[in-house]
Structure formats: structure tokens, C-alpha cells
Amino acid sequence: MTVPSYTTRPMNTTEWALIAFLAAIWGGSFFFIAIAVKELPPFTIVFLRVFIGALGLLALLALTGQRIPMTREALIALFAMGLFNNVIPQTLIVFAQQTLPSGQASILNATTPFFTVLLLHFLTRDERATPLKWAGVAVGFTGVALMIGLDVLKTSGALLLPQLAMLTSSCSYGISGLTGRRVARLGAHPTAAAAGQLCASSIMMAPMMLVFDKPFSLPMPSHTVWLAILGLALISTALAYIVYFRILATAGPTNLSLVTFLVPVSALLLGILFLGETLHLRHLVGMVVIGLGLALIDGRPVRRFTERRAHG
């Protein structure tokens, strides 16, 4: 398998279709978490998510004959990916969704590309930020400030901690873009890479769940919660990461991070239709401003506008 190039480039139609599909199933994760947090604590939810997801992918590997790479370099990369792409961000997201509605959480999660641009600029040689991307980062964080600043004034700071948790999770996802580059360079099949990072995540999450949540002392969750956990693990995790590594290997981490702006669309629809959530004008304004920042980072809308003006 050839080593892919990681320099950001325009995506083709197939990659955009995969981005849209990934956004839809990742948006569902906020819906599933909103159901699960009513009866289960955070560490338990995250452990069940990565453990059941890992079992599903291991079964798929057995059927397809693929294997998880087990070299020292591969294990380090998979554990790093598991830490920054699962353990840290997913725990913070579940913590935040104990307070924040799923729609608001998904909007804040859309800041991931801004952290990705910053980290790739300072820590890599082939993904330097252009002036247009710097402008996108500035505009995007202005949108975040509009959301959080107004929320703090209206709630006496009650939502500040979960909102900061969501932003920290987005930063962790940005770091995972760097570690994901190392995983993709191993040449592993996307299913094997996804299974490997979920197995690593399960190993890291198990002791935290047992020590802090003491799950065996908890009452048995309802059937609704179990269905939400299965959806979270098998659809929004196992299936999602197969698609994730497929996009990462061909389009690169900055293009991949754009998926987080599409995620709120499905998350908002599910939250409004099935959870009775509502959004205020300030959240929509913040999302629009974040979207403008992402458009600047992507660059294509600006280039098309400039070309149209040049051709009069």
C-alpha cells in the first residue's frame, strides 16, 4: 500500500460524499449520548462506546482477514490516537452533555478545524497556515466567543465549564489529526486502524470506569439506553471510524476536520425532533460565524467568488 500524501488539497466528489455520511452518523452520537447520560455516568458511557465498537470491528476483521498492526511504532501510534481521538474528547463531551443540549454541544464541536489549523501550522512542515486560514481561525473563534459570552451573561457562568470542556475536546480532536497521520502512514487498512485505536481506548478507559463509576453497583439501564449505547458504539463509532480513516488517508486531516461543521445539522435535527431541544438566536448566530470561518479555512468559496468577479 502506498503512503498517501497529507498536504491539503481540494476533495473529490467521493470524499465529499464520505464527509457528508460521516457527519450524519457523528451527529447521531450527540443524540445517543443525550439519552445515555440520563442513566449512566461518563466513564461508563465512553467505555461501552469504545469496547462494543472494538468488538464489532474485530468481528469484521475476522471475516475479512485483516489484522491490526502490532509493531512497536504501530502500538504507540494507536494508543496515541485512542487517547486524543476517544478517551479525552469523548469523556469531555459526555461530561458536557450532562448540562448542554446536544445541539449546542455539536456547534461547539465544530471548532475542531480551527485547532487543527493551529496545531498543523506549528507542528508540521507540510500544512502551514495561509493568511486566509488565519483569518478563518480568527472569525471562527469570534463565533465561539459570541456563543459563550452571551451564555455566560444569561446563566451566571453555569454553562461555562461544560462549554470549555467541549472546546477542550475539540482541541484534542485537533491533536488526533496529527496522531492520525502516523496511523495512516503505517499503511494499515482503515478497518484495522479503527479497530486498533478502539482496542487501545478500551484498555485505557477500563480502569477509569471501574475506579470512578463502579458500574457493578449501578442499576441496570433501561432498554432505551442500551439501544442508544449500541447505536453510539456500532454506528457512531465503529462504522464512523472506518469512514474516518478512509478520508484521512486520501484527503488529509484539515479536510477531514471540516466534517465537524456538518455534524450540527443532524445533531440539531435529532435534538429538536426527538429530545424537545430548542436553539436560541445567539446559538444560530454563533454557528453562522463559525461557518464563515470554516469557509475561509477551506478557501474554495473565496476562490470561486474571486474568479467570478475576475470574469465579470
C-alpha positions as CSV (number, residue, x, y, z in Angstrom):
1,M,0.0,0.0,0.0
2,T,1.5,3.3,-1.0
3,V,2.0,6.0,1.6
4,P,-0.6,8.8,1.0
5,S,0.2,12.5,0.7
6,Y,-1.1,14.6,3.6
7,T,-0.9,18.0,2.1
8,T,-4.3,19.6,2.0
9,R,-5.9,19.6,-1.5
10,P,-9.4,20.0,-2.9
11,M,-11.6,17.0,-2.2
12,N,-13.3,15.0,-5.0
13,T,-16.9,14.1,-5.1
14,T,-16.4,10.7,-3.4
15,E,-14.6,12.3,-0.5
16,W,-17.3,15.0,-0.1
17,A,-19.9,12.2,0.0
18,L,-18.0,10.4,2.7
19,I,-17.6,13.6,4.6
20,A,-21.4,14.1,4.5
21,F,-22.1,10.5,5.5
22,L,-19.6,10.7,8.4
23,A,-21.2,14.0,9.6
24,A,-24.6,12.4,9.7
25,I,-23.6,9.4,11.8
26,W,-21.4,11.5,14.1
27,G,-24.2,13.9,14.6
28,G,-26.2,10.9,15.8
29,S,-23.6,10.4,18.6
30,F,-24.8,13.6,20.3
31,F,-28.3,12.3,20.2
32,F,-27.3,8.9,21.6
33,I,-25.2,10.5,24.4
34,A,-28.1,12.8,25.4
35,I,-30.2,9.6,26.0
36,A,-27.4,7.6,27.8
37,V,-26.4,10.4,30.2
38,K,-29.8,10.2,31.9
39,E,-28.9,6.8,33.4
40,L,-25.2,6.2,33.0
41,P,-22.1,8.1,34.2
42,P,-19.5,9.5,31.7
43,F,-16.6,6.9,32.0
44,T,-19.1,4.0,31.7
45,I,-20.7,5.5,28.6
46,V,-17.3,6.1,26.9
47,F,-16.0,2.6,27.8
48,L,-19.1,0.9,26.5
49,R,-18.9,3.0,23.3
50,V,-15.3,2.1,22.5
51,F,-15.4,-1.5,23.8
52,I,-18.6,-2.6,21.9
53,G,-17.3,-0.7,18.9
54,A,-14.0,-2.6,19.1
55,L,-15.8,-5.9,19.3
56,G,-17.8,-5.1,16.2
57,L,-14.7,-4.2,14.3
58,L,-12.7,-7.2,15.5
59,A,-15.6,-9.4,14.2
60,L,-15.4,-7.6,10.9
61,L,-11.6,-8.1,10.8
62,A,-12.0,-11.8,11.4
63,L,-14.4,-12.0,8.4
64,T,-12.2,-10.0,6.1
65,G,-8.8,-11.4,7.1
66,Q,-7.4,-8.0,8.0
67,R,-5.1,-7.6,11.0
68,I,-4.2,-4.8,13.4
69,P,-0.6,-3.8,13.0
70,M,1.3,-4.9,16.1
71,T,4.8,-3.3,15.7
72,R,6.1,-1.0,18.4
73,E,5.6,2.0,16.2
74,A,2.0,1.0,15.4
75,L,1.1,0.4,19.0
76,I,2.4,3.8,20.1
77,A,0.5,5.5,17.3
78,L,-2.7,3.5,18.0
79,F,-2.6,4.3,21.7
80,A,-1.9,8.0,21.0
81,M,-4.8,8.0,18.5
82,G,-7.0,6.3,21.1
83,L,-6.1,8.9,23.8
84,F,-6.7,12.0,21.7
85,N,-9.5,10.8,19.5
86,N,-11.5,8.8,22.0
87,V,-10.5,8.8,25.7
88,I,-10.1,12.6,26.3
89,P,-12.6,14.2,23.9
90,Q,-15.4,11.7,24.3
91,T,-15.2,11.8,28.1
92,L,-15.3,15.6,28.0
93,I,-18.3,15.5,25.5
94,V,-20.3,13.2,27.8
95,F,-19.5,15.4,30.8
96,A,-20.6,18.5,28.9
97,Q,-23.8,16.9,27.7
98,Q,-24.9,16.3,31.2
99,T,-25.6,20.1,31.1
100,L,-25.6,21.2,27.5
101,P,-28.2,20.3,24.9
102,S,-26.9,18.1,22.1
103,G,-27.3,20.8,19.5
104,Q,-25.2,23.3,21.4
105,A,-22.6,20.7,22.1
106,S,-22.4,19.8,18.4
107,I,-22.0,23.5,17.5
108,L,-19.0,23.9,19.8
109,N,-17.6,20.7,18.4
110,A,-17.5,22.5,15.1
111,T,-14.4,24.4,16.3
112,T,-12.2,21.4,15.7
113,P,-10.9,22.7,12.3
114,F,-9.6,25.9,14.0
115,F,-7.5,23.9,16.4
116,T,-6.4,21.6,13.6
117,V,-5.1,24.5,11.6
118,L,-3.2,25.9,14.5
119,L,-1.6,22.6,15.5
120,L,-0.7,21.6,12.0
121,H,0.9,25.0,11.3
122,F,3.2,24.9,14.3
123,L,3.9,21.2,14.5
124,T,4.2,20.1,10.8
125,R,6.1,21.2,7.7
126,D,3.5,20.4,5.0
127,E,0.4,22.0,6.4
128,R,1.4,25.6,7.0
129,A,-1.5,28.1,7.5
130,T,-2.1,30.7,4.8
131,P,-3.3,34.2,5.6
132,L,-6.8,33.1,4.6
133,K,-6.7,30.2,7.1
134,W,-5.5,32.6,9.8
135,A,-8.5,34.8,9.0
136,G,-10.7,31.8,9.2
137,V,-9.4,30.9,12.7
138,A,-10.0,34.4,13.9
139,V,-13.5,34.6,12.5
140,G,-14.3,31.1,13.9
141,F,-13.2,31.9,17.4
142,T,-15.2,35.1,17.2
143,G,-18.3,32.9,16.7
144,V,-17.4,30.8,19.7
145,A,-16.9,34.0,21.8
146,L,-20.4,35.2,20.7
147,M,-22.0,32.0,21.9
148,I,-20.1,31.6,25.1
149,G,-20.0,35.2,26.1
150,L,-23.8,35.6,25.7
151,D,-24.4,32.4,27.5
152,V,-22.2,33.4,30.5
153,L,-24.2,36.7,30.8
154,K,-27.5,34.9,30.7
155,T,-26.7,31.9,33.0
156,S,-24.2,33.5,35.5
157,G,-21.5,31.2,34.2
158,A,-23.3,28.0,34.9
159,L,-22.6,26.8,31.3
160,L,-19.0,28.0,31.2
161,L,-17.4,24.8,32.4
162,P,-19.2,22.4,30.0
163,Q,-18.6,24.8,27.2
164,L,-14.9,24.9,28.0
165,A,-15.0,21.1,28.2
166,M,-16.4,21.0,24.6
167,L,-13.7,23.4,23.4
168,T,-11.0,21.2,25.0
169,S,-12.5,18.1,23.3
170,S,-12.2,19.9,20.0
171,C,-8.6,20.7,20.7
172,S,-8.0,17.1,21.5
173,Y,-9.6,16.1,18.2
174,G,-7.2,18.5,16.5
175,I,-4.3,16.7,18.1
176,S,-5.7,13.4,16.9
177,G,-5.3,14.8,13.4
178,L,-1.6,14.7,14.0
179,T,-1.5,11.3,15.5
180,G,-3.9,10.0,12.8
181,R,-1.2,10.9,10.2
182,R,1.1,8.5,11.9
183,V,-1.5,5.7,11.9
184,A,-2.3,6.3,8.3
185,R,1.4,6.2,7.3
186,L,1.6,2.6,8.7
187,G,-0.4,1.5,5.6
188,A,-3.0,-0.3,7.7
189,H,-6.4,-1.0,6.3
190,P,-9.0,1.6,7.6
191,T,-10.9,-1.1,9.5
192,A,-7.7,-2.4,11.1
193,A,-6.6,1.1,12.1
194,A,-10.1,1.8,13.6
195,A,-10.2,-1.5,15.5
196,G,-6.7,-0.9,16.8
197,Q,-7.4,2.6,18.2
198,L,-10.7,1.4,19.8
199,C,-8.9,-1.6,21.5
200,A,-6.3,0.8,22.8
201,S,-9.1,3.2,24.0
202,S,-10.9,0.3,25.8
203,I,-7.7,-0.6,27.6
204,M,-7.3,3.0,28.8
205,M,-10.9,3.5,29.7
206,A,-11.5,0.3,31.7
207,P,-9.6,1.2,34.9
208,M,-11.1,4.7,35.0
209,M,-14.6,3.3,34.6
210,L,-14.0,0.7,37.4
211,V,-12.4,3.1,39.8
212,F,-14.6,6.2,39.4
213,D,-18.0,4.9,38.2
214,K,-18.1,1.5,40.0
215,P,-20.5,0.2,37.3
216,F,-21.4,-3.0,39.0
217,S,-23.1,-1.0,41.7
218,L,-25.3,0.9,39.2
219,P,-28.9,-0.1,38.5
220,M,-29.4,-1.8,35.2
221,P,-30.1,0.7,32.4
222,S,-33.3,0.7,30.5
223,H,-33.8,-0.8,27.1
224,T,-33.8,2.7,25.5
225,V,-30.4,3.5,27.0
226,W,-29.0,0.1,25.8
227,L,-30.2,0.9,22.3
228,A,-28.6,4.3,22.5
229,I,-25.3,2.7,23.6
230,L,-25.4,0.2,20.7
231,G,-26.1,3.0,18.2
232,L,-23.3,5.0,19.7
233,A,-20.9,2.1,19.6
234,L,-21.7,0.4,16.3
235,I,-22.9,3.3,14.1
236,S,-21.4,6.5,15.5
237,T,-18.1,4.8,16.4
238,A,-17.2,1.5,14.6
239,L,-18.7,2.5,11.3
240,A,-17.7,6.1,11.7
241,Y,-14.1,5.3,12.2
242,I,-13.9,3.1,9.1
243,V,-15.0,6.1,7.1
244,Y,-12.8,8.4,9.1
245,F,-9.6,6.6,8.3
246,R,-10.6,6.2,4.7
247,I,-11.0,10.0,4.3
248,L,-7.8,10.7,6.4
249,A,-5.7,8.5,4.1
250,T,-6.6,10.4,1.0
251,A,-7.8,13.9,1.9
252,G,-5.7,14.8,4.9
253,P,-6.5,16.0,8.4
254,T,-7.5,19.6,7.6
255,N,-10.1,18.5,5.0
256,L,-11.3,15.8,7.4
257,S,-11.8,18.3,10.2
258,L,-14.4,20.1,8.1
259,V,-16.8,17.3,8.9
260,T,-17.4,18.9,12.3
261,F,-19.3,21.8,10.8
262,L,-21.7,19.5,9.1
263,V,-22.2,17.4,12.3
264,P,-24.5,20.0,13.9
265,V,-27.1,19.7,11.1
266,S,-28.0,16.1,12.0
267,A,-27.4,16.7,15.7
268,L,-29.8,19.7,15.8
269,L,-32.5,17.9,13.8
270,L,-32.4,14.9,16.1
271,G,-32.4,17.0,19.2
272,I,-35.3,19.2,18.1
273,L,-37.4,16.3,16.7
274,F,-36.9,13.7,19.5
275,L,-35.5,15.4,22.6
276,G,-37.5,18.6,22.6
277,E,-34.5,20.8,22.5
278,T,-34.6,24.4,21.3
279,L,-32.0,26.8,20.0
280,H,-31.7,30.5,20.7
281,L,-30.8,33.2,18.2
282,R,-27.3,33.6,19.8
283,H,-26.5,29.9,19.0
284,L,-27.6,30.2,15.4
285,V,-25.5,33.5,15.0
286,G,-22.5,31.7,16.5
287,M,-22.9,28.8,14.2
288,V,-23.1,31.1,11.1
289,V,-20.0,33.0,12.2
290,I,-18.2,29.6,12.8
291,G,-19.3,28.6,9.3
292,L,-17.8,31.7,7.8
293,G,-14.6,30.9,9.5
294,L,-14.6,27.4,8.1
295,A,-15.4,28.7,4.6
296,L,-12.2,30.9,4.9
297,I,-10.2,27.9,6.0
298,D,-11.5,25.8,3.2
299,G,-10.7,28.6,0.7
300,R,-12.8,27.3,-2.2
301,P,-15.8,29.6,-1.7
302,V,-13.4,32.6,-1.6
303,R,-11.6,31.5,-4.7
304,R,-14.8,30.9,-6.6
305,F,-16.1,34.3,-5.7
306,T,-12.8,35.9,-6.8
307,E,-12.8,34.0,-10.1
308,R,-16.4,35.1,-10.8
309,R,-15.6,38.7,-10.2
310,A,-12.5,38.5,-12.3
311,H,-14.6,37.1,-15.2
312,G,-17.0,39.9,-14.7
